[in-house]
């Protein structure tokens, strides 16, 4: 056997190649690794010997040390902590660190190995050596293991010092330290760390996503729940600092401070905290939290006292009874004060809230002293420019009325005089004060005082100011207040003379602050005093002040009163008034005045003037009202001049009205002609109306015409009606197709080559192929209503040549021809049956002839 290179090492024949290679290349790492892999099959000891030989040759090889250490750890895995083999491995780690002290992985392996051994001091020292040996950039790999080691053992003082070192390197991990302090019940140090490293640290950013408000809440819970454990902090200062920092958490923080004193047994101090909190909070939410906690505290103390007295099982002494009564009185007082306290909170939230000041006064309605105190505080606190939820003047008025209610009129006048000097935000507020002052004087039967007050209010200042000039005080602008002038006029009407009242109204008009209602009130007052012409002058002034539509009520009242008084006595003047009214009258209001004007002419003027007014009104009113006006016009014309005089009105209505209403007028016009016996005129009207009657929409019109032809026409007239119907329908179809063709052309879709360009021609070709009658163009239908029966439009028979159609003959066959019954007499004679049309006869009403009705001949004489 070859000589062994190491003590107790037996070299076998199969080891010789590896030995030779290692002797030949002692600094080749790969040679030693192959040798080690070969020896692993032989056992632990030979492997360790080769590792030792390799490390003597290559002491700076990280790979050899790392693999050797891992191998030695596996060899002692599962052994008792007291086994000497662990010390041997520890010594190997110590030897490796002589060369590998800058390798963090070696330190990590050593520390992890020591964590499994109950050697706290040695482990701590190894961690400290690792932190000293490694650069700062590698410390983050050691600290997690170090902190885990601290949490594994109950070494509080050591842990605190180590954490203090750790937070200098990683201050953002203070949350872990706080959790650790809570877990070991070091609450005082925990509170200090929260305040020092979280709340007072402006650069703190929570890794857990918690805000500073959350930590404030945690701190308050910690302090209030453990008042005896917190000794390093001034709890009162800390929580008050939080109250000033976080207004949205004031209710919770105040409760936490009070709870701290309650748990500490300082009940009176807790009551003071609750009272202070209620007097300082500005949010109803915070007040509700504090008030509920306060009431619960008082109720709890009362219940505890009563239970304590009951448990003694002896007769309660006088001191206990007094104490219980005192606690009950406190609880009742707290509950009764709730509305007042809420009102105080809202006023602290917005001291310029007028409505809340009124509520505060109402709460003290049974305590006059508190009411006066509240009013005085309100008028001192509220700034006129910032007042909201009501007018500031209402506070002054209510203050003065309070004194007046208790019979102190002189004090009420003093309050009103002070209120008149306040620079309100708006003139209307000062006007309210003046009016309330005057109303108080009227209430005590002092109308002269009230009138003098309003005279003071309406007296112009030495230097006049514009009513809307915000730079001027309201006292300089109050003289133009309409509210005061209206009240002044009412007082003068009730307690003054005709001259004084008229002067007030004239002054209102001169200042140009009058409204239509003021003008009408002025007119009514003058009429009641029988000064009618003065009333009409007042109306004239009002008409000159306003424009439409504000002047509508004035004109309506003016014209109604004038017509009612003078009727037909001053007809020309009345006509001038109506013409003046209608000159600029908008169509929206014209109908009423035209009807009034026409009625005046009917009753007191000339009929032809009335007809002219109606005629003007038909075109001056709104489009929606024209149909109604034409109906009134037709009715009045028939009453005054007879039915025949309405023809021109019908024609004008048909020209002016929209299609739907014109269609109705045509039907009524044709029915009128039919009743008068003018059948041809009626037929011409139907033919004219057909041009605006699409058969698909206006089916009713064609039914009416059909009924008319059946009753008064013959075969030719019915055929002509059908021809016109087809022509009108083709016209509407052509319009629709033309629009569709334009749309198709816009989209790039041209008309096919074999398609006829003219839809009307295509319809004519199709009708000719079917053997139907070729419809005459719609332009040949009658479009003008003739004024005399002799000039009625003629109709063409189907067997005659139609003028204007290039000599074409109408085909005899007509698929839409109406087959009429033939008389039996014609069939018996063997003659061609002829169509018999029964023409209804109707007497012409006598109203048509007007005054000529008495001169009409009797029927026998006419024969």
Secondary structure by P-SEA (a helix, b strand, c coil): ccccccccccccccaaaaaaaaaaccccaaaaaaaaaaacccccaaaaaaaaaaaaaccccaaaaaaaaaaaaaaacccccccaaaaaaaaaaaaaaccccccaaaaaaaaaaaaacccaaaaaaaaaaaaaacccccccccaaaaaaaaaaccaaaaaaaaaaaaaaacccaaaaaaaaaaaacaaaaaaaaaaacccccccccccccccaaaaaaaaaaaaaaccccccccaaaaaaaaaaaacccaaaaaaaaaaaaaaaacaaaaaaaaaaaaaaccccaaaaaaaaaaaaaaaaaaaaaaaaaaaaacccccaaaaaaaaaaaaaaaaaaaaaaaaaaaaaaaaccccaaaaaaaaaaacccaaaaaaaaaaaaacccccccccccaaaaaaaaaaaaaaacaaaaaaaaaaaaaacccccaaaaaaaaaaaaaaaaaaccaaaaaaaaaaaaccccbbbbcccccccccccccccaaaaaaaaaaaaacccaaaaaaaaaaaaaaccccaaaaaaaaaaaaaacaaaaaaaaaaaaaaccccccaaaaaaaaaaaaaaaccccaaaaaaaaaaaaaccccccaaaaaaaaaaaaaaacccaaaaaaaaaaaaaaccccaaaaaaaaaaaaaaaccccccaaaaaaaaaacccaaaaaaaaaaaaaaaaaacaaaaaaaaaaaaccccccccaaaaaaaaaaaaaacccaaaaaaaaaaaaaaaaaaaaaaaaaaaaaaaaacccccccccccaaaaaaaaaaaaccccccccccccccccccccccbbbbccccccccccccccccccccbbbbbbbaaaaaacccbbbbbbbbbbccccccccccccccccccccc
